[in-house]
Amino acid sequence: MTRHARGRFIALEGGEACGKTTQADLLAARLGALRTHQPGGTGIGIRIRHLVLDPTSAGLDPRAEALLMAADRAQHVSEIIRPALEGGRDVVTDRYAGSTLAYQGYGRGLPIDEIRRISDWASRGLWPDLVIFLDVSLEVAARRFSDDRDRMEAAGDEFHQRVLAGFRALAAEDAGWVVIDGSGSVEDVGDQVYAAVRERLGDTGSIKGVDR
């Protein structure tokens, strides 16, 4: 029986309105990869996403929020991401564990090491081969916001400043992250994202890859 090399696993990360969704679409199309997202990448995840982002969930405890995000990730990895990677297909996800570390860790003030352990357990040790962090200032992000904001988008400037600082700290300490200025045009940012993938993971095809 032929054994396929494991697909490449790439996560797009960043604060609200940084352009992740657009760039994840573009990158997945260029790579011929499976495009997915968190939270809400599965049927169960959609229900979790609604609970976490619904403005009526105002009393949601930060630890409950973190556990819900971990539950979404466990289902997402089991149902979507791991099977695709093991079948040799590349996967591009709009958000992964980096967002939980930044939002629930730095943003909500929960212990970073505990959040990392929960994420590691939920994913059974699956971490991206490459994380692309689109760094966009709060001022630029504010100009991109729509009036209809979900619970996380409406959390306030102080919260989002902590989240942005968290993303920058995570990128500074992990060589597996690449920082790209997300304030440029869609085309320019897209070219930089694709160039980073080619430089770090190769032009085409799958990589051997290991969980860590």
C-alpha positions as CSV (number, residue, x, y, z in Angstrom):
1,M,0.0,0.0,0.0
2,T,1.3,3.4,-1.0
3,R,2.0,5.7,2.0
4,H,1.5,9.5,1.4
5,A,3.7,12.1,2.8
6,R,1.9,14.2,5.4
7,G,0.4,17.4,4.0
8,R,1.6,20.9,5.0
9,F,-0.3,22.6,7.8
10,I,-0.4,26.4,7.7
11,A,-2.3,28.7,10.0
12,L,-3.2,32.4,9.4
13,E,-3.3,34.4,12.6
14,G,-4.0,37.9,13.7
15,G,-6.4,40.3,15.4
16,E,-9.8,41.3,14.1
17,A,-10.0,42.7,10.6
18,C,-6.4,41.9,9.8
19,G,-7.2,40.2,6.5
20,K,-6.8,36.6,7.6
21,T,-9.9,35.3,5.9
22,T,-9.1,36.8,2.6
23,Q,-5.5,35.7,2.7
24,A,-6.5,32.2,3.8
25,D,-8.7,32.0,0.7
26,L,-6.0,33.2,-1.6
27,L,-3.3,30.9,-0.2
28,A,-5.4,27.8,-0.2
29,A,-6.3,28.5,-3.8
30,R,-2.7,28.9,-4.8
31,L,-1.6,25.7,-3.0
32,G,-4.7,23.7,-3.9
33,A,-5.1,23.2,-0.2
34,L,-8.1,22.4,2.0
35,R,-9.3,25.7,3.4
36,T,-10.9,25.7,6.9
37,H,-11.3,27.9,9.9
38,Q,-11.7,28.1,13.7
39,P,-14.0,28.3,15.5
40,G,-16.8,26.7,13.4
41,G,-15.0,24.5,10.9
42,T,-17.3,21.6,11.7
43,G,-21.0,21.1,12.3
44,I,-20.4,20.9,16.1
45,G,-17.9,23.8,15.8
46,I,-20.6,26.0,14.2
47,R,-22.7,25.6,17.4
48,I,-19.7,26.4,19.6
49,R,-18.8,29.4,17.4
50,H,-22.3,30.8,17.9
51,L,-22.1,30.4,21.6
52,V,-18.7,32.1,21.9
53,L,-19.4,35.0,19.5
54,D,-23.0,35.7,20.2
55,P,-23.3,39.1,22.0
56,T,-25.9,37.6,24.3
57,S,-23.2,35.4,25.8
58,A,-22.0,38.4,27.8
59,G,-21.6,36.4,31.0
60,L,-19.3,33.7,29.6
61,D,-16.5,33.1,32.0
62,P,-13.0,33.4,30.4
63,R,-12.1,29.8,31.4
64,A,-15.3,28.5,30.0
65,E,-14.5,30.5,26.8
66,A,-11.1,28.9,26.6
67,L,-12.5,25.4,27.1
68,L,-15.1,26.0,24.4
69,M,-12.3,27.0,22.0
70,A,-10.4,23.9,22.9
71,A,-13.5,21.7,22.3
72,D,-13.9,23.3,18.9
73,R,-10.2,22.6,18.1
74,A,-10.5,18.9,19.2
75,Q,-13.4,18.3,16.9
76,H,-11.8,20.3,14.1
77,V,-8.5,18.4,14.2
78,S,-10.2,15.0,14.6
79,E,-12.8,15.5,11.8
80,I,-11.1,17.8,9.3
81,I,-7.5,18.7,9.7
82,R,-5.7,15.4,10.7
83,P,-7.5,13.2,8.1
84,A,-6.6,15.7,5.3
85,L,-2.9,15.9,6.4
86,E,-2.5,12.2,6.8
87,G,-4.0,11.8,3.3
88,G,-1.3,14.0,1.9
89,R,-3.3,17.2,1.5
90,D,-2.1,20.6,2.5
91,V,-4.4,22.5,5.0
92,V,-4.7,26.2,5.4
93,T,-6.7,27.3,8.5
94,D,-8.0,30.8,9.4
95,R,-7.1,30.8,13.1
96,Y,-5.7,27.9,15.2
97,A,-4.1,27.7,18.7
98,G,-2.2,31.0,18.3
99,S,-5.6,32.8,18.5
100,T,-6.5,31.0,21.8
101,L,-3.1,31.9,23.3
102,A,-3.6,35.5,22.2
103,Y,-7.3,36.0,23.0
104,Q,-7.9,33.8,26.0
105,G,-4.3,34.0,27.3
106,Y,-3.1,37.5,26.7
107,G,-6.5,39.1,26.2
108,R,-8.4,37.5,29.0
109,G,-5.4,37.2,31.3
110,L,-5.4,33.4,31.7
111,P,-2.1,31.6,32.2
112,I,-0.4,31.1,28.9
113,D,1.2,27.8,29.8
114,E,-2.2,26.4,30.8
115,I,-3.8,27.5,27.6
116,R,-0.9,26.0,25.6
117,R,-1.3,22.6,27.5
118,I,-5.1,22.6,26.9
119,S,-4.6,23.3,23.2
120,D,-1.9,20.6,22.9
121,W,-4.2,18.1,24.6
122,A,-7.2,19.0,22.5
123,S,-5.3,18.7,19.2
124,R,-3.4,15.6,20.3
125,G,-0.1,17.5,19.8
126,L,-0.9,18.8,16.3
127,W,0.7,22.2,15.7
128,P,1.1,24.1,12.4
129,D,4.2,23.7,10.3
130,L,4.0,27.4,9.7
131,V,2.1,30.3,11.2
132,I,1.6,33.5,9.2
133,F,0.8,36.4,11.6
134,L,-0.8,39.4,9.8
135,D,0.2,42.3,11.9
136,V,-2.3,45.2,11.6
137,S,-2.6,48.1,14.0
138,L,-5.8,48.8,15.9
139,E,-6.3,52.0,13.9
140,V,-6.1,50.2,10.6
141,A,-8.4,47.4,11.9
142,A,-11.0,49.9,13.1
143,R,-11.3,51.4,9.6
144,R,-12.1,47.9,8.3
145,F,-14.8,47.0,10.9
146,S,-18.4,46.8,10.0
147,D,-21.0,48.2,12.3
148,D,-22.4,44.8,13.1
149,R,-19.8,43.4,15.6
150,D,-19.8,40.0,17.3
151,R,-19.0,39.5,21.0
152,M,-15.2,39.3,20.4
153,E,-15.0,42.2,18.0
154,A,-16.9,44.4,20.5
155,A,-14.7,43.6,23.5
156,G,-13.1,47.0,23.5
157,D,-9.7,48.6,22.6
158,E,-7.9,47.6,25.7
159,F,-8.7,44.0,25.2
160,H,-7.7,44.1,21.5
161,Q,-4.5,45.9,22.4
162,R,-3.6,43.0,24.8
163,V,-4.5,40.5,22.1
164,L,-2.3,42.3,19.5
165,A,0.6,42.5,22.0
166,G,0.1,38.8,22.6
167,F,0.3,37.9,19.0
168,R,3.5,39.9,18.7
169,A,5.0,38.2,21.7
170,L,4.1,34.8,20.4
171,A,5.7,35.6,17.0
172,A,8.9,36.9,18.6
173,E,9.4,33.7,20.7
174,D,8.6,31.1,18.0
175,A,10.7,30.5,14.9
176,G,7.8,28.8,13.3
177,W,6.0,32.1,13.0
178,V,6.4,34.6,10.1
179,V,5.2,38.2,10.6
180,I,3.8,40.1,7.6
181,D,2.4,43.6,7.6
182,G,-1.2,43.2,6.8
183,S,-2.0,46.8,6.1
184,G,-1.0,46.7,2.4
185,S,-3.1,45.8,-0.6
186,V,-4.7,42.3,-0.8
187,E,-2.4,41.5,-3.7
188,D,0.8,42.6,-2.1
189,V,0.1,40.9,1.2
190,G,-0.9,37.7,-0.7
191,D,2.3,37.7,-2.5
192,Q,4.3,38.0,0.7
193,V,2.3,35.2,2.3
194,Y,2.9,32.9,-0.6
195,A,6.6,33.8,-0.7
196,A,6.9,33.0,3.0
197,V,5.3,29.6,2.5
198,R,7.7,28.8,-0.4
199,E,10.7,29.9,1.6
200,R,9.8,27.9,4.7
201,L,8.0,24.9,3.3
202,G,9.1,24.6,-0.3
203,D,7.4,25.4,-3.6
204,T,5.0,22.5,-4.1
205,G,3.9,19.1,-2.8
206,S,3.8,17.8,0.7
207,I,6.4,17.8,3.5
208,K,7.2,14.9,5.8
209,G,6.1,16.9,8.9
210,V,5.8,15.7,12.4
211,D,3.5,16.6,15.3
212,R,5.2,18.5,18.1
